[in-house]
């Protein structure tokens, strides 16, 4: 099964297609998102890019824990971090407006993917969070600097240091998302937002986005070091394994 679907047009659509994994990000999925954002960004017809998740349960429930658990060395952890960073950079550097259409769980790396986008529309049943600390690791997709830029440092610390999830309503109140709608109207609302953007001058939009992003640039090196150190630590190894074992038990009970 193709892990990421791509539709090219005036509004290009990228769909993370791993519903059985709650659209979690492994290396291949991150590489494909990067590839398709780059392709849409170089397409003269394209004005906006929508990123969403397949199914009705999750936009993206985070980085694939089974994939992170296999990162045994600092080198492997750095490579995965750099892959996520490249994906994020491709989105933020794109001259197109990138919109996250969030349908359900938006956690960890999924929330970081959404924050890399310029605008975020979510269904009213969506859940947001940065639960990495509960697994004994540090966010590795931009949350330590991007989240505070969006919701403020106090809110960002609360989300990252407690690992608690928040509702779509709270996400709207603190500015993490731009708007909410019923799940059935999500893509309709995203396309309506794109229509407003298409009415604007493409060069003006690209230049304005670039100017705002350059003003908000942060140093990712501290997060990279913290992510790598936590993933290969005893605490991190244990937390990841506990999560995987708990997931297997839940899966067995469902059967």
N, C-alpha and C positions, 0 to 999 in steps of 0.2 A: 504494500500500500504506500502511495506517495505521501510523505509526511507533511508536505506543504503544497497547497494548491495555489495557482496563480492565474488571474484573469487580467489581461491587458486591455486598457481602453482609456478614455478621457479620465475616468475614475478607475484606477487599477485596484484590484482586490487580492489580498494575500490572506489565505486561510490556513491556520495551523491545523493539520488533519491527523491528530492522534487522540480522538475522543476517548478511546479505551484507556489512555494514560492521562486523561484530563488535559490533553494538549501540552504535556510537559516538554521542556526543552532539553534535548540531548545535543551532541555536537553536530550531527547531520541536520537536525531541524534548524539550529541556529545558523548554520552555513547556508541553508536554502533560503531562509528569510533574508539574510544579507544579500544573497545573489539576486533575489527578485526585487528587493528595494532598489538595488543598483540598476537593474534592468528598467524598472519603471522610471527611475530618476533620469535616465538618459533618453527616454522616449519623449519626443517632441509633442506628441498628442496628449500625453498624460498631464493632468493638472493636480490631481489629488491621489493619495494612496490610502486605502482602508485596510487595516489589519484586524482580523477577528479570529475566533476559534470555531472549529467544527462541533456540531452537536449543541445541546442546550444546557450542558452542565458547567462548562468552563471556557473562559477565554484562554487562560493558560495558568495552570496550578503551580507553576514554578519550574526551576531546573529539575530534570529527571534525577531523583535521589539515587536510583540504582546506577546511574552514570557517574555521579559525583563519588559514590562509594568505591568506584574502581580506580579513582585517582590516588595512587599510592605514593607518588613522589612530588616534590615541589615543582619539578619541571612539568609534570602532567597537569598539576593544578594551575600553573601559570598559563599553559597552553589553552586550557578551557576558559579561564578568565579572559584571556586575550581574544578568544573567539566571541565571547559575549560582548566584550568591549567593542570589537569590530562591528558587530551587529548594531549595537547602540549608536555608534558613530556614523554608520551608513544612514541611519534614520535621521539623526540630528543634522547631518551635513547635506541631506537631500534638499534640492531646491523646490521640491514639491511639498505640499502640506500633507502630513501623515496623521491620520485619525485612527485611534483605537476604538473599535466597536466592541465593548466588553459585555460578554454574555455569561455570567456566572462567576466561578472562582477566578480571582485575579491575585495570585499569591507569589511571594518571593520573586523569582526571575520573571514571572508573568507581570507582576506589578511594575517591575523595573522596565520591562519591554513597553508597557503602556505609558510609563513616564517618559520614555524616550520619544514618544509620539508628541506631536504639537498640540493635539486636542484629544479629549477622552469623553466618549458617550457611553453610558452604562445602563444595563437593565436594572430595574428596581430590586431584583433579588441577588444582585452581585455581592460578592464578599471580597474584601481587600485586606492585605496584610503582608508583613515581612517576618515570617516565622523562623528564619534561619537560626536564631540564637537558641531556640528550643531543641535544635538538633546539634548544638555545640559548634556551629560554624557562623561565619560572618557573611552578609550579603556580598555577592560578587558580580552584580550587574548594574551598579551605579546608585544603589539606594542610599549609601552613606552620605553622598553629596547631592544627588538629585532630589531626594525626598524633602530635605530641609529647604531647598530652593522653591518647592511648590507649596508646602504646608507650614513651613517655619520650623526652626530647629527644635523647639519644645515638643511639638506634635511628632516630628520625625523621631526624636529620641524615644518617645513613648511607644511608638509602633515597633521600632527596631529592638529596643532594650527589653521590652516585655514579650515580644513575639505575638501579641494579641491581634486578632483580626477585627475589622470594623465593617459595619453595614454600608450599603450603598448610600443611604441617607446621610450618614456621618461623613462619608467620603465627599459628598456634595457640599456639606456644610463647611468642611475644612479646605475646600478647594482642590481636592485630589482629582475630581472629575468635573467636567464642565456642565453636564446635564444628565438627567435620568429619564427613562421612558419604559413603557411596557416592553417585555422581551420581543413580542411580535412586531413592534414598531421600530426596533433597533436599527435595522439596515435602512429603513425608510428615512429615519431621522438623520442618519449618517450621510445619506445621499443628498438630503435637503441642505445640510451644512456644506457639502461639497459644491452644491449649486451656487451658494452665496460666494464661495471662494473663487469659483470659475468666472464670476462676473467682474472680479478684480483683475488688474493688470498682472500678468504672470511674472514680469521682471520685478515689479514693485513688491509682490508677495515674497519672491525669492530673496530679494535684498533685505526686506524687513525681517524675515525669519533669520537670515544670517547675522544681521546686526544684533538682534536680541540674544541669539545663542552665543555670540562672541562676548557679549557683556556678562553672560552668566556662566562662563567656562569655569570648571573646577579641576583640581588636580586629582586624578584617579589613582595615582601611585600608592597612596596610603591604603586605599581600599584593596588594591591588588595584593599588597604585602599581608594585610590582615586576613584576607580570604585564603591565600595560600597557606599561611601559618596555621589557620584554624582547621582547614580540611585535612592536613596531614598530622594534626595533633591527636593524642590519645583520646581527648574529650570528643573531638570531632568524629574520629573513627567509630567510637562507641555510640555516639548519638545517631549517626547515619545507619548503623547496623540495627539499633533498637527500632528506628522508624521502619526499616525494611521488614523486620520480623513482625512488627505490629501490623503492617500492611498485608503481609502474607496470611496472618491469622484472621484478619477481617475478611479477606478474599475467600478463605476456606469456609468461614461461617456463612457467607452469602450463598455458596454452592449448596 
